[in-house]
Amino acid sequence: MHNLVQCLLFIGLLSIGTGKAVQADDLRGFVLASSCVSCHGDASPNGAGIPAIVGRDAAFIADALKNFRSGARVSTIMQRLARGYDDAEVELIAAWLAKTQSTIVRP
Amino acid sequence: MQRRNFLGQSAGIAALAMLTPWRATATTSARTIIIGGGFGGATCARYLRLLDPGLAVTLIESDAAFVTCPFSNLVLAGMRTVDEITHTYARLRASAITVIHDTATAIDADNRRVALASGKQLDYDRLIVAPGIALKFDAVPGYDTAAAELMPHAWKAGAQTLLLRRQLEAMNDGGVVVIAAPANPFRCPPGPYERASLIAHYLKQHKPRSKILILDTKDKFSKQSLFQQGWNALYPGMIEWVAGSAGGLVERVEAASRTLVTESGFTEHRADVVNFIPPQEAGQIAQQAELTDASGWCPVNQLSFESLRIPGIHVLGDAAIAGAMPKSGFSANSQAKVCAAAIVAALRGDPIPEASYANTCYSLVGPDYGISVSAVYALTDSAIAAVKGAGGLSPSDADPAFRAREAAYARGWYSSITADTWG
């Protein structure tokens, strides 16, 4: 599955924050991963101990989610949330977050 | 998991088939208008623009800035200022979203046109209505708009929050604060109980002989055992909760004397400060446009959030009926992303992506004592349902370090979601 993730990255599917429209194949990844951003924020750590995940390596994200889900990694809330996603969904989330950039536009 | 995916896809196909035809002109340069700049509306505007920069996105919002209900309980406790929970639309404007400060007064669905209080008319290809809640001032006798100046609801943040704060500051030590909580469904199910907690935090420091009485319409409430455990730990003897069937149901109020009448007039509660949270329904423009059903809320397609009553109009957030999802800022933010993806896909003639939604509600019992409830949602058959085995409450046996981490995460959540919503 990591090979698939790397393959998707290699062919350079576009994400948000690039000024380009997101294509149909990517919308499911967006829908899944956009829930993460509500707490984890856009790109930089928000100062309260919730780590930044946007732009992180896909394998890192996927492994973290799977370890939260199994309980191997201790957490307050992530193990409750990670149990809501199957392996295929975890890979889509990881792939989307890995290729996403900051979307905040400062005036 | 396989079965859920299958159901999700089949529901997606069914929903696509149900989507009303797009206008022939509805290309990626389609005109989208969003009414309401809260968690649902502002998020939808931002993500429509991000998912397809060709879209023309216009946001209509009455107020120059948005004061969030989340964290308004911290303002009541003196832990944050109103400025710190106020968000402007400057970054949405910088993202090439047209923000118009005006009030939508009518929707002409046949001609796809919105009328504004200024007299201006705007044409749309797709309309998103995210008006939040309206308070039902007629529901409990005695509680009208004039009564709200004496017994603030503070369930729309801003002037009402500050009014309740001033009343708490003016109250003498030993006073009684009554919080009256409504029946389900209402905005922010754990909100009244976080409010009791943080008012208790303020009173414990400044007026420690005071009491808080919660008169509830309901017989149980969100995160009940966690809240009650926290109250016993932090504010022993200070907060009393009365269930609806045990005399908590308020039948009438007398605002001038700050009196609440229960149990067919047999009991009168005279308080020093009253926070009366009335029953609610979908925001005014949704009522006026007849997007609501007999419940007072808006039935919508659970994948696209398109109204089941008027084609071409989507309804998001507190105003919408969204299966198992609570009426929360997080829910509205989550629904807005699903809706934006559905609109972008449908405008291009692509299949609507299978939906996934989430909600996490943090509550502060004290500044360093946080609790949470969370869920991941998927579309099953025709309703949004929590994914089994996921989500749930903070553990009941957590240690103080765990509660402190959740309190820190509550602050982090606020910082992240407000940036995700308003930029």
Interface residues (C-beta under 8 A of the other chain):
Chain A: I16 G17 G19 K20 A21 V22 A24 L27 R28 F30 V31 L32 S34 S35 V37 S38 C39 H40 G41 D42 N46 G47 A48 G49 I50 T76 I77 R80 L81 A82 R83 G84 Y85 D86 A88 E89 T103 I104 V105 R106 P107
Chain B: M1 R4 N5 T28 R46 Y47 L50 L51 D52 P53 G54 A90 R91 R93 A94 S95 F330 N333 S334 K337 V338 A341 V344 A345 R348 D350 P351 P353 E354 A355 S356 Y357 A358 T360 S372 S374 A375 V376 V387 G389 A390 G391 G392 S394 F402 R405 E406 A408 Y409 R411 G412 W413 S415 S416 I417 A419 D420 G423
